[in-house]
Amino acid sequence: MLDRIRIVLIGTSHPGNIGATARAMHNMGLADLALVAPRCEPLTSDSISRASGADHIVHAARIVETLEEAVADCTLAVGASARSRTLPWPMIAPRELGDRLPLELADAEARVALVFGREDSGLSNAELQRCHAHVHIPTNPDFSSLNLAAAVQVLAYECRLAWLESARVASSQESEPPQPLASHEELEHYFAHLERTLIAIGFHDPAMPRQLMARLRRFTLRARPERMELNILRGILSSTEKHVAAAHRGTTGNDTTTADDTDASPRPGRNGQTP
């Protein structure tokens, strides 16, 4: 389970924090580290020193340019957030996160990403909207600022507790294997497809979005769709696009009625009653 939990650091500015994060991860048995657009050189004497024997994690860290690249193969992305945002998102405590992990990772293909923001400004609203849920560490409100590696340590500890608990509790009852959840990349393709279709049918105006796509994102991510369910939704969208295109061409494929085919029986009026 622990090998399918990824720590994602966005815009880290101090190499020492990368090394300290690697140490916190290794302490708890995590090894998958991704760095998104770091604002410092990850491999320095400071990062290696702060890793204290976990420098192999720093050396193996994957460096990417965007959050989407870092979590593309993940089925759950949880953003660490210290403050409320304009659009409420599912918020969980670290212990709740740990409790969810065994179920989230029951599918062998599932991966979880724990996403941490910049030391000075955290995660942006756009980045938080890419996450299924937000986790908040309940610190002292009078001194709530946590060092980046300390925040990673708290969540990594909860991950390890969850793993130890699941290892102790062996299920004697065989159950049907869970269906694979849609990956982050598949969800992003779906959201792009959904927005394109909503524009085509005139339901969504990009010039006046009114948080429509953000709310649809929140609804969909909360539902945690399986890959097959997402394929069904995309099939519906594709069919809708075909009908819209046919309507724009002025053809429906059914305009073949002749006078001989006309039914002489009375037709319902506008209120549903026959005249």
PyMOL commands that set and color helices and strands:
alter all, ss='L'
color gray80, all
select helices_A, chain A and resi 2-4+15-28+45-51+55-60+67-71+94-104+125-128+148-168+184-200+212-223+227-248+259-261
alter helices_A, ss='H'
color red, helices_A
select strands_A, chain A and resi 5-10+32-36+62-64+76-80+91-92+112-116+133-135
alter strands_A, ss='S'
color yellow, strands_A
deselect
rebuild
show_as cartoon
